[in-house]
Amino acid sequence: MKYNPEIHHRRSYRLQGFDYSNVGLYFITICTQARKCLFGIIEDGKMILNDAGIIANECWLKIPEHFPNAVLHEYIVMLNHVHGIIESTKDELTNEPKYNEFQKIIPRSIGSLIRGYKIGVTKWCRYNPKSVGVQNFEPLQIWQRNYYEHIICDKQSYQNICNYIFDNPSKCNNDKLYR
């Protein structure tokens, strides 16, 4: 069915009017499609990554290679989602507003960074479908369409989020959405 805004009512989670290429700290959560557990298992309160999880982790660590204005802070690859804090620093290439009319994604923004990360993980998974539990030529959708973000405004919020990320594996079995 073709997208119809009158029926489908897609809405953005993004803060209206906010420039996501701004300098700042962002807490990001990216979920797998249908919250399918693709990246490993939890054992004794610790995340044990499988091959797809290792790739998701490696792709996360390579973000600054592709986005030099990104600094990675605390993060974790979980069963069916990734949590991470990303710091967007000053873009040395330009001080001009960044806008791409064709794609509607701002280059070097958090949105373009997440898009690149999702593409990297998806590409590997499509070449290695058995690693994510696909046995034949099923369509392989790894990620949900969007992602969640929170703009971190102060040190206490940053510390709370770091603690949340660190404690996530040990609390995962108690979360009905992620079992």
N, C-alpha and C positions, 0 to 999 in steps of 0.2 A: 504494500500500500504506500503510495506516495505521501510524503510529509504534508500535512495540512495543519497550519497553526490554529485553526478553529477547533480541531478535534484533539490534536496531540498535546497542546499546551506545554511544550518544552520551556523550561525556565532555567535561567542561569543561577548558580550558587554564588556567583561573583558579586562583590560589592559594586553597585552601580556607580559609574563615574570614577572608580579607583584605578589608577595606573599601576598594573601589576609588574611593571618594569622598574618601579620605584625601589630605592634602597630600603631594606628592611628585612625582618625575619618572618618566615611563613611556615606554619605547621601544615603539612600536607598529608592527606590520607588518600591512597589509591586502592580501590577494591577490584577484585576479579569479577568477571561476569557471573552473575547468579551466586556470588560468594563461594564459588567452587574452590575447594582446598587443592591448590596446584603446587605449592612451594615447599612442602615438607610435612613434618609432624611435630607435635609437642611431646617431649619425654621429660619427666621429672621437673616440669616447670620451665624447660628450656626448649627453644626453637631449634630443630634439627632440619637443616635445609637439604632438599633433594637436588637433583641436577638443575631443574628449572629454577629452584630457589637460589642456587649458587649463581646462576646467570643473572637473576633479578638483582642479587646483591652486587655482582660485578658491574652491571650496567649502572646501578646507583652510584657506585664509587667512581665511575668514569664521567659522570655529569660535568664536573669542572673542566674536563678535557674539551668538551663540546660547548660549554657555556662558561667562559673564563670569569664572568661576573658572578658566578655562583660559588658559595662556600657551604660545604656540607657540615651539619652539626649532628646531633644525636639522630639515629634512625634505626629501623628494624624491618626486615622482611619477615612477615608472618605467614600463616597457612594460606590465607586468601586476601591479604592486603599488605600494603607497605605504609608505614608511618615514617615521616622524616621532617626534620627542621632544615630549611634551606635559607641561607642568607643571600640576599641579592645586594651586591656591592655596586659601587659607581662604575658605570660603563665608560671606559676610557675612549671608546671609539667615537662617541658623539654625545653631545649634550642636547641634541634635537629630540623632540617628541618622537617616539617610535610607533609607527602604524603601518600596517601592510594592508592596503585597500583590497587586494585580491582575496587573501585568505582570512582576513579579519582577525588574525592573530598577530600580536605585537612581537616582533623579533626580540630575542633575549629577555622575554618576560617569563614569569613563572608558568604561564600557560604553554608557551612554546617549549620550555624545558620539560614539562610533564609529557607533552606530546612526543618529544624526542625519546624520552625514557620508555614510554609505552611502546613505541615503534621498535626500539632495540630489543626489548624482551619478547614482544610478539614475533618478531622476525626469527629469533632463535627457536621459539616454541613451534613455529610452523615448519621449520626444518627438522625438528626433533619431536614429532607429535606423540610418540610413545612415552616421552618423559613427562607429559602432562595428561596421560591416560587416554589418549585418542589412538584407536587401533586401526582405523581405516580413514577414508577421505571425508570425514565429518568436517563441516565448517568450523574453523578454530577461532573463536572469539575469546581472547584472554581477559580483557579489561572491560569494566563498565564504561559507559560513554563519557562520564564526567569524572571529577575528583572533588574532594573536599579540601578546603583550606581555611586557615584561621590566621589572621594577621596578629603577630605577637607584639604587644605594646609595652610590656614592662618585664623586669627581671623576675618577679614572682610568677607571672604567667609562663615565662620561659622555663623556670625551674619545675613548675607543676607539670608541664608538658614533657620535659626530660624524664621526670619520674614516671609518668604514664607510659612513655615509650619503653623505659627500662623494665617496668613491671608487667608489660603486656603479655609476655609468654606465660608467666606464672598465673595470671588471671584469666587467660584465654578459655580454659575448660569450664569456667563458670559463666561464660558469656554465651547465651543461647543463639546469638546471631553467627557465631564463628565456630561452632562445633562441627 
